[in-house]
């Protein structure tokens, strides 16, 4: 594996006005800049902080590790309807997660385009809390179909420490809070986790993330044949291969980045 030196984001960084967690981007394999890619980012976390810091800024040296590639983090369409915030996120290279936007990226000739998708989406954000390794992925196959349609290589990405940045108010399945959150999610299309962490000058309460390291590991690419009209069987088969690669990526690096040997991913 190859990694860029971890850096601490300075004031004005990705997610706030105070110094944030040190972040490190780790490369498992070279990626051919003549191809387009779909990066599956896991876990979503509360605010997708690792994806933003690694793929929307040069804080961790993406272009040095992957020369010739331009990453674009896909974000919910809702945020592109918010005045001023829309301009801010577009300046960071974010694009709408609508199918047309992703298809435009992946169909560009010459390669070098990377669509970064937080596969678990808003529902997974409601599970984000320290020590959690649950990924909502078993029924999520839209990114697989898109990769097949465009012949874009699939790359699993796991961000160790993503769920350690914030605590979340307990919201077990069936609770009143969870019911309200799920209804709002269906109505607005985005999750509203009730999170908290530290303040600017104290650690007892606040909304800044804890200063805990994030190590984002970019796995080896899975070659995908261009299939304009993939069958359900082809999608299921590639999805299975992707899950195996993702689990192996996690198992290969978990101890190195502080996850106990007896901890494993819970795929739902």
N, C-alpha and C positions, 0 to 999 in steps of 0.2 A: 504494500500500500504506500501511496505517496500522499503527503499532506502539506498544506500551506501552514505557515506559522500561525498559531492562534493569536487573535487580536482582540483587544477590549475596545468596544465601541465608545467613542468619546461623546461629549455632550452634542446633541443634535443628531444622534445616531438613529437607528432604524425605528425604535419603538418608544422613545421618550427623551427627556431632557437631562437625564442623569446617566452616569456610566452603567453599562449593562454587563451581561455575562460575557466571559471570554468565549470566542467561537472558533471552531476549527473545521475546515472542509477537508475531507479525506477522499482520495481517489484510489479505487481498486484497480481500474484498468484504463488504458487510453481509449479515447472516443474519436472516431474518424470524423473530421470536420466536413467531409463531403456528404454526410448523411444527416437526416433530421431525427430527432429523438423525442420520446415521451418519458419524462422523469415522473415516476410515481413516488410522491413524498409521503412519508409516514413517521410518526403519527401527526395528526392535525395539530394537536395541542390547543391551547386556548386562543392564541392569536397568530398561529403559523409563524412564530418569530424566527425559527431557524431558516425557513424557506425565504423569508424576506431578507434576512441578513446575508445569506449566502448567494442568493440568485437575483436580488434587486440592488445590491450594492457590491462594491469591490472590497469590502471589509476583510474577506477571507481569501481573496486572490483567485476568484473563479477563472478569469481569463488566462492567468498564468498556468493553472492546472489543466485547463481545457482550451488551448488556443484554437481560435477559429469558430468557437461556439458562442451563440448569443442566447442566454436564458430568458424566458418570459413566464412569470408566475401567473397562473390563471386565477382570477378572483370572481366572486359572485357578481352577477350583473347589477344587483341592487346598488353596489357602491359606485358604479359608473353613472348613476343618476343623481348623486349627491354633489351639488355645486362646490367648486374649489377642491374638495377632497378628490374628485375625479381627476383633476389636473395633476394633483400631487402624485397619485398612484400611477398615472400614465407616464409621468416623468421618470419613474423607476422601472419602466418596462413592463408593467403589469398589463394584462389584457383580460377581457371578459371571458368567463368560462362557457359562454354560449358556444354551441357546436360550430357555428359559422366562423367565429374568431379563431378557434383552435385549428379548424380545417384550413383556414387561410395560411396560418403559420406552417403547418406540416406539409402543405402542397407547394411551398416555394422551392423553385429550382436551385440547384447548387448546394443544397444542404446547409448545415451550420445553425439550424434553428432548433431550440429546445423548448417544448411546452412542459412546464412544471405543474403537476396537478396534485393537490392535497386530496388524495383519493377518498379518505374517510368523510370529508365534507363536514357540514355543520353538526350532524348527529354525533360524530366522534368528538367534537369539541365539548359536548356535554359529559363525556367520560374522562376528560383530561384532568388529571390530578397527580401529585407525586406518587411514584411507584406503580402507575397504571401502564399496562402493556396490552390493552385491548384495542384491536383494530377492526373497524367496520369495513369489511372488504369482500366477504364471500358472495354477496349479491351485486357487487359493483363491477360491472363489466363494460361500461360505456367507453372507458379509456382504452380497453383492450380492442374493442371494435374499431375505434378511431385509429389506433396504431396499425391494425390490419388494412384498413381502407387506404392508408397513405404509405404503407410499407416503412413506417417509422420504427426504429429500434426502441425496445422497451428497456428502461433502466430503473431498477428498484433503488430507492434512497431511504435510509433510515437515520433519523436525527436523535441520537442519544442525548437525553437531558431535556428534550422538548417539553415533556410533561412535568418537569421539576420546577418550572419557572413560576407557577402560580398555584395557590390553594384554591379550591372551589367549594362553595357551600354545598353540603350533602344534598344530593338530588336523586335518590334511588328510584328505580322503575316503580311506577304506581304512586309515588308521592305527589302531593299537590303541586309542589314546585316543578317537578318534572313534567307533569301534565300541562301546566301553563307554558313551560318552555317549548314543549313539543307542538302545542297549538300555535304559538307565536311563530315557530319555525315553519310550519305549514303555511301560515298566512303571509309571512314576510320573506321566506326563503333563506333566512339566516338564523344562526344559533345565538342565544343570549345567555351564556354561562355567567353565573354570579361568582366572579373570581376576586381574589385579593392576595396581596403579597406583602411588600414593604413600602415604607415611605421614603422620602428623600434623605432624612437624617436619622431615621429610626427603623427598626425591623418589626415592630409589633403590628402595624397595620398600614396598608397603603395599596396603591394600584401599579406601582412599578414592579417589574419582575425581580425575583430573587437573583442574587449574583451567583448563579450556578452555571457551570460550563455546558456548552452545547457542542457535541461532536457529530457532524453530519457526514455520513459515509455514503458516497456515490458508488453503487455496485457496478458489476460488469454488464455490458449490453446483451440483450437477448435479440438475436436477429429475427426480423419479422418479414415474411414475404408480402408484397403488395397484393391485396385481395379486395377489389372494389366492393364486392358483395359477399362478405364472409358468412358462412353458414353458422348456425348455433353451435355445431360440433367444433368448428375451427376456433370459435371464440372461447368455448369452454376449455379446449385443450391448451390454448395459449394462456388462459387465465390460470390453469393448474400449474403450468411451467413457471409463470410469474410468481405465484405464491410460494413455490418451492425455492425459487431464487431469493425471494425476500426473507423467508425464514432462515435460509442458510447464511445470508448476509448478517442477520441479527445474531445468530449463534456464533459466527466466526469472530465477531467484534465485541460482544457484550461484556466479557470479563475485562478486556482492555479498557473499556469506558465505564467501569464501575457497576455493572449489573451482575448480581450474584449468579453463580453457575446454575442454581436450581430455578431461575426465573426463565419463563418461555413466553412467546407471543400467544395471545388468546385471539384467534380469528373468529369473528362472528359475522 
